[in-house]
Amino acid sequence: MLNEEHVEQDSLKAWLLAARPKTLSGAAVPVMIGLALAFTDARAYGDDIFSWMAAVLCLVFAFIMQIDANFVNDFFDYTRGNDDTASRLGPLRACTQGWVSIDAMKRAIASTTVAACLVGLPLVYYGGLEMVLVGLLCVVFCFLYTTHLSYLGLGDVLVLVFFGIVPVCCTYYIQLHTVTWQVFVASLACGLVIDGLLIVNNYRDRYNDQRDGKKTLVVRIGSDLTEWLYLALGIVACLMGLVFWFNGHVLAFVLPFVYLLLHIFTWLKMRRMNFGRQLNECLGETARNMFVYGLAIALGVLLI
């Protein structure tokens, strides 16, 4: 864990804090699931169908886009004045704390955006020209989320699309040039699991968001319904895993119940804490839980 004390401006430590390494599990999980499904189904066509180079490119692209989104969020929340240190409940942010200068953050956003495009461009060779459109949408909505859509309560929809449907289905499509209905259902379940991270984050910040005019789903439906929604996301995602059972991957249905057990414990803790910086503990546990989910699905699909 990085210590947030005594951070020199624009130092390596400052950039590591700005990149928010803990969030990278959200980028890894959907790609992990998509690759596991593609690798398993590729066996039916021959061992040479699956491309490890494409797999690495998908994972690296996801990581860079996540870091880019974190930089964009850090910068624009600072310029809007939403990261007031006195009232902030979440982890401290680089621009607000002065760990990273504003000009350096602008350059970092430009650099990571370009880097993501350069890493993603070779995927056109594996997945076709349609990957250009997918890449552009990822970049555009990376900016639109922080600047506009999160204020309209559309963040959860974007998580479902860009942390579920797009990465799982596109990772699979790049390998096999098709998407089955089972893969699509798996992508929706993945999106629901990862949305839990946004839900608990917005649950913690609900009063500050309401003050700032940020109409998140949590602000709209209230804390009580949010708590039950958080629980329901994990339950529904696991039940959607029946698609794996029907497709012959029984373990891929059974193993995620380890995640569900952890999810329920975190939900109980979330309800007990209710408000304040202490909910950062639930945020960390949710990130851990969703990684357990991704690992459970991947192992369950591969161990046949």
N, C-alpha and C positions, 0 to 999 in steps of 0.2 A: 504494500500500500504506500502511495506517494505521500510524503509529509508536505502539507500546504504552508508550512512556516518557512520563512527565509528563502523566498523564491526570487532569484535575480531576473530582471526583465529580459525577455527574449532568450533565456537560457534553455538548455535541453530539458531541464526539469519543468520549466514553464510550458514548453510545447507539449510535453507528455501529459501534463495536467489539462491543457487545452484540448488535446485529442480525445480525452476521456476513454482510456483503454477498456474500462468495464463495459462500455456500450458495444464493443466489437462482437460480443457474443450474439447480439441481435442481428448482426450482419452475417455471422458464420452459420447460425442455425438453419435458415432457409436454404442456403447453398448446400450445406451438409445433407439435408433431407433430399434435395433435388438430385444430388450426385449419387446418393445411396440407391435411390429408385432407378436412376438411369443405369448405374453400374449393374444392378441386378437384372434389369430387363435387357441390357445389352448382351447378356450371356446367351440369350436365345438366338442372337444374330451372329455371334462369333466374338472371340476375345479382342479382335483388332478394331471393333466398332467404337469402343469407349476411348476417348482422348484424354490423357492425363494433362496435357498442356492446356487444353480448353478448361479442364477442371480447375487448374491453378489460376488461370486468368479470371475465371468467374469469382473465385474466392478473393483474389487480390483486388479486383474491381469493387466488390462489395465492401471490403475493408476501407478502401480509399474513399468511396462515396459516403460511408458512415463518418469518417473523419472530416470530410468536406462539410457534411451536414452539421457536425458539431461546431466547426469553425464559423459557419454561416449563422447558426443559432447564437453563438457567443457574441458575434459582432453586432447583429441586428437587435438582439435584446439589450445590449449595452447602449446602442444609439437611440433606442426607444425609451431608455431609462427604466427598464423592467427588472434590472439586476441590482436594485438598491441593497447594499450589503446589510443594512440594519434590519430589514424585513425579510431578507432571503432565507428560505428554509432548506433549500437544496445545497449541494456542493458549490463552493465558490467558483466564480467564472474568471477566466484569464484576463479579458479586457477590463472588466470592472475593477479587478484587484491590481491592475497595472502590471501583471506578470508579462503580458504581451502588448506591445504598442499597437495603436490603431493601424498605422501604416503597415506594420509587419503582418497584422492579421489580414489586411486587404490583399497583400502579396501572397499570403498562405492560401487564402481562398482561391485566388486565381491559379496558383500552382497546383493545388490538389484537384481542382476542376479539370485542368489540362491533363494532369497525370491520369485521372480516371478515364478521360476520353482516349488517351494514348494506350492505356492498358486494355480498354474495351474494344478498341478498333479491330484488333486481330480476331475478335470473336465473330466478325462478319464472315471470315473465311470458314468458320465452323457452322454458324447458324444462319448465314444469309444476310442480305441487305436489311431485312426487318430488324436486325439487331441495332442498326443505326438509330431507328425510331425509338426503340426501347431505351437506348443510352441517352438520347436527347430528353426523353420524358423523365428519366431519373434525375438528370441535371436540373431541368426546369422546376420540377416539383420539390427538389432539394431546397431551392430558394423560395418557392411559393409557400411552402409549409410554414417557415418561420415568419415571413413577411406578411402573409395574408391569411392562409387557410387555417392556421391554428387558432386565430382570433374568431373564426366562424364556427368552431366546434367540429371541424372536418379532419382533425388529426387522426382520429381512430379509423376513419375510412382510408386515409393514406397509408396507415400502418398495415391494414388488411391487404391493400393492393401492393405496396412496395416492400413489405417485409413478409408477405405471404404469397400472393398469386404471381407477381412478376418474378421474384428470384427463384422460387421453386419450379415454376412452369418453364421459365426461360432456361434455367440450368439444365433441366431435363430435355428441353427442345433442342438445345445446342448439341447435345450428344446424339439424339435419336430422330430429330426432325419431325417430331409429333408430340402431342400431349394427350394422354388418356384421361378419362373422367376420374379415374382413381387418383391420378397425380393432381388434378384440379381440386378434388376434395381434400387431399393432403395439404395442398397449399393454403386452403381456407383455414384448416385446423391450425396450421403453423402461424398464420396471421393472427388468429384469435389468441394464441398463447403469447405471442410477442406484444400484442396490444395490452396485455396485463401490465407491462412495464410502463406504458404511457398512462394507463388508468391510475396506478398507484402514485405516479409522479404528479399527475394533475389533482389527485385526491389530497396529496400533501399541500399543494399550492392553491387549493380552491379559493381561499379567501383573498390571497394576493391577486389571483387571476380575475376574480370578480371586481376587485378594486381597479385593475388596469383595463377593464373592458374586454378581457379575453374570455369569450364565451365557449369554454371547453365543454365537452359532453358532461363532465362532472359538475360544472357550474350549472348546466341546464337541468340535470335530473336530480341534483342534490346528493348529499353524502350517504344517506341510507340506501338508496337505490344503487349507488356506485359500489358500495360494499358487496351487495348481492350480485351485481354485474361482474365484479372481479372474480367471485367464486364461480359464477356460471360460465365464464370464458374457459376455465380449465376443465370443467365437467363436460361441456359441449365438445371441446377439442378432443378429449379422450374418447367420447362416444362416437365421434366422426371417424375414429380409428377403426371402426368396424369394417371400413372399406379395405383395410389391410387383411383382416380375418377372411373376408369373402374372396380376397385375391390370393389366399394361401399363405399369407405372412402372419401367422397367429401371434408370434412373439412381438411383432410391431404393434399389435393391439394390446397385449398384456403388459409389456415393459413400461409404457408411459404411465401406468397407474402408480409407479414409484414417484413420478413427477406430480401426479394428482395429490398424493399424500402430502408431499412437501408444500404444494400449492395451498392445501387446506390449512396446514399449520401457519403458513404466512398470512392467510386470510384472517385467521383467528387473532393473530398478533396485530394485524392492521386494524381490526375492529376495536381491539383493546387500547391501542395507542391513540387512534382517532385523529390526532392533530399534532403538528410540530415537527421539529428536526429529527425526532426519534424515528419518524417514518422512513428516513433514509435507510434504516436497517431493513425494512420491508422491501425497499427498492433494490437493495443488494441481494436479498434473498430471491426476489422475483427474477433477477438476471441469472442467478444460479439455477433456479428452477427451470427456466426456459432452455438453458443449456442442457440440463438433464433430460428434458423432453426431446430435444434434437438428437442427443446421443442415443436415447432409448429407441427412437424411431429408426435411426440409421442402423443401429445394431440389430434391431428386430427384423429389418428388411434384409440385411446382409447375411444374418445367421440362419440359413435355410438348409 
